[in-house]
Amino acid sequence: MHEPHIAKSILETALKNAPKNAKLIKKINIIAGMMSHIEKEGLEPHFREIAKGTIAQDALLYVRKEKKLSENSLGVTVENIEAIC
């Protein structure tokens, strides 16, 4: 089970890349590698638990699966973050 580690990595990336004056992270767009076996349903509960008390605690997670093989086919990438400043 890699979901807790991946959720933590997503949160850290989102917090690090959010604008410095962000009050809230609204949405996090994620690209899941074609062979990563990551699904939103398995990832989201771990993200919710880890994100409690942060500006990302209520962020919506959008997971998009890659459709072809790439160098990231086994991983997960944070593609975009929407924040309210």
Contacts in CASP RR format, 6 or more apart in sequence:
PFRMAT RR
TARGET T0000
AUTHOR 0000-0000-0000
METHOD contacts of the structure
MODEL  1
MHEPHIAKSILETALKNAPKNAKLIKKINIIAGMMSHIEKEGLEPHFREI
AKGTIAQDALLYVRKEKKLSENSLGVTVENIEAIC
2 38 0 8 1.000
3 38 0 8 1.000
3 42 0 8 1.000
3 43 0 8 1.000
3 46 0 8 1.000
4 46 0 8 1.000
4 50 0 8 1.000
6 38 0 8 1.000
6 43 0 8 1.000
6 46 0 8 1.000
6 76 0 8 1.000
7 43 0 8 1.000
7 46 0 8 1.000
7 47 0 8 1.000
7 49 0 8 1.000
7 50 0 8 1.000
7 51 0 8 1.000
8 50 0 8 1.000
9 76 0 8 1.000
10 28 0 8 1.000
10 30 0 8 1.000
10 43 0 8 1.000
10 47 0 8 1.000
10 61 0 8 1.000
10 76 0 8 1.000
10 78 0 8 1.000
11 47 0 8 1.000
11 50 0 8 1.000
11 51 0 8 1.000
11 54 0 8 1.000
11 56 0 8 1.000
13 78 0 8 1.000
14 25 0 8 1.000
14 28 0 8 1.000
14 56 0 8 1.000
14 59 0 8 1.000
14 78 0 8 1.000
14 81 0 8 1.000
15 25 0 8 1.000
15 54 0 8 1.000
15 55 0 8 1.000
15 56 0 8 1.000
17 78 0 8 1.000
17 81 0 8 1.000
18 25 0 8 1.000
18 55 0 8 1.000
18 56 0 8 1.000
18 81 0 8 1.000
18 83 0 8 1.000
19 83 0 8 1.000
19 85 0 8 1.000
21 85 0 8 1.000
22 55 0 8 1.000
22 83 0 8 1.000
22 84 0 8 1.000
22 85 0 8 1.000
23 55 0 8 1.000
23 83 0 8 1.000
23 84 0 8 1.000
23 85 0 8 1.000
24 55 0 8 1.000
24 58 0 8 1.000
24 83 0 8 1.000
24 84 0 8 1.000
25 55 0 8 1.000
25 56 0 8 1.000
25 59 0 8 1.000
25 81 0 8 1.000
25 82 0 8 1.000
25 83 0 8 1.000
26 59 0 8 1.000
26 60 0 8 1.000
26 82 0 8 1.000
26 83 0 8 1.000
26 84 0 8 1.000
27 59 0 8 1.000
27 60 0 8 1.000
27 61 0 8 1.000
27 62 0 8 1.000
27 80 0 8 1.000
27 81 0 8 1.000
27 82 0 8 1.000
28 56 0 8 1.000
28 59 0 8 1.000
28 60 0 8 1.000
28 61 0 8 1.000
28 62 0 8 1.000
28 78 0 8 1.000
28 80 0 8 1.000
28 81 0 8 1.000
28 82 0 8 1.000
29 62 0 8 1.000
29 64 0 8 1.000
29 78 0 8 1.000
29 79 0 8 1.000
29 80 0 8 1.000
29 81 0 8 1.000
30 61 0 8 1.000
30 62 0 8 1.000
30 63 0 8 1.000
30 64 0 8 1.000
30 76 0 8 1.000
30 77 0 8 1.000
30 78 0 8 1.000
30 79 0 8 1.000
31 64 0 8 1.000
31 65 0 8 1.000
31 66 0 8 1.000
31 72 0 8 1.000
31 76 0 8 1.000
31 77 0 8 1.000
31 79 0 8 1.000
32 38 0 8 1.000
32 39 0 8 1.000
32 63 0 8 1.000
32 64 0 8 1.000
32 65 0 8 1.000
32 66 0 8 1.000
32 75 0 8 1.000
32 76 0 8 1.000
33 65 0 8 1.000
33 66 0 8 1.000
33 70 0 8 1.000
33 72 0 8 1.000
33 73 0 8 1.000
33 74 0 8 1.000
33 75 0 8 1.000
33 76 0 8 1.000
33 77 0 8 1.000
34 65 0 8 1.000
34 66 0 8 1.000
34 67 0 8 1.000
34 68 0 8 1.000
34 69 0 8 1.000
34 70 0 8 1.000
34 73 0 8 1.000
35 69 0 8 1.000
35 73 0 8 1.000
35 74 0 8 1.000
36 73 0 8 1.000
36 74 0 8 1.000
36 75 0 8 1.000
36 76 0 8 1.000
38 63 0 8 1.000
38 75 0 8 1.000
38 76 0 8 1.000
39 63 0 8 1.000
40 61 0 8 1.000
40 62 0 8 1.000
40 63 0 8 1.000
43 61 0 8 1.000
43 63 0 8 1.000
44 61 0 8 1.000
47 61 0 8 1.000
48 57 0 8 1.000
51 57 0 8 1.000
51 59 0 8 1.000
55 83 0 8 1.000
64 79 0 8 1.000
66 72 0 8 1.000
66 73 0 8 1.000
END
